[in-house]
């Protein structure tokens, strides 16, 4: 069996780690061809994950880089299609909700290759989010839908996926599987290896106790008013408790473009996975608009304030581990003031038990044997 795995952004490198390690256990029975679209090209957002996690170097790197959604996705689609025709894989494996995910799904479907979507069924129910559009379209053309939560399984059932029928195709119905979350697998695998860089160790030591924050979603960075309100809220908090913010290149450029002044917020360069885990382990709480970091905060037993109006990780809101505040300064400050009265409640099993990768590869191996 030959699998073409498509990655392109930080979360996908992390998610692919436990999957690739599991594939290795099957020796020659499964061959993995790794394609990096180049969507994230900054070293700390891309290459560092291959070196830190001992991932094999990509077999192909399209080097697409940034750009408008249509141009970026189109270039990826063209490049992926060429690799599919060259490698003739049995399966295209995609992760998450990026433009790389969408391009991989479309390319596989167009070439009549089964597509397996890891992290299927997630919904924020906000079509203004590019990620929401990507995940809906990717799910629709996927044969294997590996769901990280029971909520995501129910989303697919509610959308009628169990009733789909692909006539004249080898796999005539999509297969919905509650697999658990491969990011939890990765977290458990990497936690014991966690060793921070000297620079992050020193920053944490100098500024503790601190809050950790990341801001990168287009809904926040493409709006001057929203980004300004978020920054002003974090600036106010930083007057009493330091807020460390690994800054995404796009966010950094927008701060400069909008003329937003930074006085108290501590901006640092993007960090590798181990550095991020170390910061999570040592922070008081998290402020973020990242989907992945919401879960990583939970895995690290830290409360999360999410700088969005909705989340695809509804279960974290339901158990009180996550508070949605949007971009409003007053709501951010109110949520921060209430943190001292909250304690995180861990509900084991909502993201699986750390064996999601084994479950996914077992399903695929059995179907293609």
N, C-alpha and C positions, 0 to 999 in steps of 0.2 A: 504494500500500500504506500502510495506517495501522497504526502500532504504538502500543499503550498500554503505556508503561513504568511499572512500579511500584517505588518506592523508599521507604525509611522509616528507615534506620539508616546510620551513618557509613560502613561498608564498601560499602554499596550506592551511595552518592553517588560514591565513588571508582571503583567498577567501571563505573558508568554513563558516566563521563567519556570514555573512549576509544570506547565504543560510540556515544555521541551525536555525537562528532566524525566518526566514520566515516559515520553516517547523513547528516550534513550534506553529505558528498561526493556523495550521490545526488540532491541538490537536491530537486525536486518529486516525484521518483519514490517517495520514502519520506517519510511524515509521521509525526513522533513526538509523541505526547501524553504529557506527563510528569505522573504522579500521585504526590504525596508523602503518605504516610499520616499523618505526624506522629508516628511511633513515637518518634523522637528529637526532642525539642523544645528542649533546651538549645542555645544559639547555637553554642557550639564543637563540638557534636555534630551539628549540622544546617546551619543557614543559612550558616555560615562556609565550608562546602565549596562552596556555590553561588557565593559571591563569589570565593573564591580560585581556583577552577578555571574561572571564567567560564562556569559552567553556566547555561543559561536558567532563569529562575524557573519553578517548577512551574505547569502549567496548572490543577492542582487540588491543594489541600492539605486533607486531611480533618481535621487537627488532633486526632487521636485521643489522643495522649499515653500515659502509662503506665497500668497497671492489671493485674488478674488476666488470665491467658492467655485464658480463655474470653471474658471481657467485651471485652478488647482485640481479639482476633481476630474476634469477632462483629461489633463495630462497624466494623472494617475491611471485612469481607465485605459488609456492608450498603452501605457507602459506595462500594466499588469496583464492586459490581453496578450501582448507579445510574449511575455514569460509563460503564460498558460499554454499558448500554442507551442512554445519550445519545449516545455517540461512535461506536458500532458499529465498533470496530476490527477489523482482519483478524487481529490477533495480540496476545496479552498476553505481555509480556516481564517475567520476574521474575529476581531475583538472590539467591543464597545460601540462608540457612536461618533467617530471622527469621519472626516472626508475620506481617509484611507479605508475605513470600514465600508463606507458606501460604495467607493470605487471597486473594492474587492468583491463585494456582493454582486454588483451589476456585471462585472467582468466574468465572474464564475457562472452566473445565470445565463448570460448571453452565449457563453461557450458550452452550455449544457453540462457544466461540472457541478456536482452537489456542493452547496455552501453550508458550512457549519458556523453559526453565530454564537460565540461565547459572550454572555451578558445579554441575552435576548429577553424581550418582554418588558424592559424597563420603560416607564412612561412618567413624564412630568406633567403631561397634558397641557403643554405650552408650545404651540407650533411656531412661536416667534424664535424659539431656540433652534439654531442650526442642528444641534445634536439630536433634538427630538425628531426632526425630519429625517436625519440619517438613520436613526435606530428603527423608525417605523418602516422605511423603505427597505432597509437591510433585512429586517425580519420577514417582510412579505415575500422575498425571493429566496429565503433560506430553507434548506431541507431539514437541517438539524438546529433546533432552538434550545440551547443550553441556558437555563434560567437560574440566576443566582439566589432568588428568593421565591417564596410561595406567592407573594404579591405579583411578581413578574409572570409566573405561571397563570395566575388568574386573569391578568391583563390580556394574555394571548387567547385564553378561552373565551373571554368576554368579546373579543374582536372576531371570533368565529374561526380561529385557526384550525380547530379540530375538524371543521367541515370542509376545508379546502381540498380540492382534488386536482392534481396536476396530470391531466391526460397526456398520453403519448410521451411520458417521461419515465425513466427507470424507477424513480422513487415517487410514487404517486400521492403521497401525503406527507406533510411536515411532521417530524417527530419532536414532541415537546418533552423535555427532560428537566426536572428539578435537580440540578447538579450541585448546588451550592456555589459559593463565590471563590474563583481562583485567586483573587486578591487576598483572601484570608489564608489560602495555602501559602502564597508568597510571603505574607507577613510572618507566619509561623516559621517558615524555612529560614528567613533572613534575621529574625529577632536575635537568635543566638550568635549570629555572625556580626551583629551590629557593632561597628567601630567607627567613630566619627573622625573626620579630618581634623587636623590640628586647629585650623581656623574656626571651624564650627564649635569645637570643644571650648576654645577660648571665648568665643562670642557668648555661648550659653553660660559659661562660668562667670563672665563679667556682668551679664544682664539678668541673671535669675533672681527671683522668679519672674517669668515672662509669659506673654501670650504669643501664640504663633498665628500668622495670617498669610493667606495667599489670595490674590485677585487676578483673574485672567479671562473670565467669560465675556464674550462680546456684548451681551446685554448690559454689562456694567462698564466695560472699558470704552465702548463706542458712544456712550452718553456722558457728556461733560458734567451734567448735573448729578448723575448717579455716582460717577467716580469721585467727584468732588465731595459729595456727602459722605461716602464711605471713608475717604481719606480723612475728612474732618472729624468723623466719629472716632476713628482709630488714633488720630492725633490727640484728641482729648483724653482718651484712655491712656495713651503713652505718657501723659504728664505724671501719672502716678505709678503705673505698671508698664514696663517696656513692652512694646509690640514689635516682634521680629518678623520681617516680611521678605521672604525670598521672592524677588520681583521678576515676573515674566517679562521678556523683552518687549512684547507688545504693550503691556501695561506701563512699563517704563517710558516708552515713546509717547504714549498718550498723556502721561503726567506732564511731560515736557511740552507737548503740543498744547495742552489746555492751560499751561502756566500755573499748575497747582503747586503750592508751596509745601515743602516737607520740613518740619522743624524737629519733631519729637519721634515720629515713626522711624524705626531702624530698618532701612532697606539694605538687603544683601543680595548677592548674585544667586541665580538658581542653584539648587543643591542636588546632590545625588541621593539615591534612595536611602542609603545607610545614614547619611546626615539628616535626612528628613525623619527617619525613624527615631534617631537620637533626640532631635528637637521635640518630636511628639512625646517621647518618653519623659522629657524634662519640663515641658510647658505646663501652665495652669489650665489652659483651655485653648480652643481653636476658633478663629474667625476666617471663613472661607466661602468662596463660591464654587469650589471644586467638588465634583461628585465623588471622586476617589478619596479625597482627604477627609470627607465626612465619615466614610467607613473606617479609614485608617485611624482617625481620632477615636472612634468607638472601639476598634481593636486594641488601642492603647489605653482604654479606660479613661478617656478624656471627653468632657462635654464639648459640644460644637455649636457655634452660632453661625448659621448659614446666611450669607448675604444674597439671598434670592427669595422670591415669593413662593416658590414651590420646589420640590425635590423628587427625584426618582427613587429615593430611599425613604419611602413613607414610613416604613416600620421603625426607623430611628426617631421620627417625630412622635409616633404613637407611644413609644416607651419613654419619652422624655429626654432622650440622649441628644436630640437635635432641636434647635429652636430656629424657626424661619423668621427673618427680620427684614428681608429686602435690602434696599440701599439707604433707607432713611436714617439720618444721624440720630434722631431722638430714639428710634426703636433699637438701634445698635447700643446706645448708652444705657437704655433701660434693661436690655437683655444682659449686658455686662454687670450691671448693678445687682441683678438677681442671681448671678452665678454662685455667690457665696451661700445661698440658701438651697442650692441644688446638689444632689448626689447622683452620679450615673448609676443606672440600673442595667446590669448586664443580663441579657437573655440569650443563653447559649443555644446554638443550633439554627438561628435565623439565617445565617450565612453558610450553613453546612458545618462540618466537623473537621475541616482541614484536609479532606480527601477528595475535593472536587475534581482535581486533575485526573486522578485515577478513574473516577466514575466516567468522565468525558471520554478518555482514550479507550476505556474498556468498551463503551457503547460503539465507538467508531471501529475499533478493531474487530469486534464480533460481526458487525454488519458487512465489513469488507473482506472477511476471511473466506 
